């Protein structure tokens, strides 16, 4: 991209999302990994502000997502299918 913004609306959305990530991470319960996550979010914001390459932004974002799931494990899908009979009532 050479530091050029191809879509101002997409760039604005990316900037807003990265800021939201930082804000939300700071509200999580303290763990040994939280500081690293907050630093990673700040790095993501910095790369976006500097108009880094899409690959660099994606690499940092995916790494941050993986680190978040390690530090705060949550199920990404239900453990079993819902009971359809129960849902019909």
PyMOL commands that set and color helices and strands:
alter all, ss='L'
color gray80, all
select helices_A, chain A and resi 8-26+34-49+54-71+84-87
alter helices_A, ss='H'
color red, helices_A
deselect
rebuild
show_as cartoon
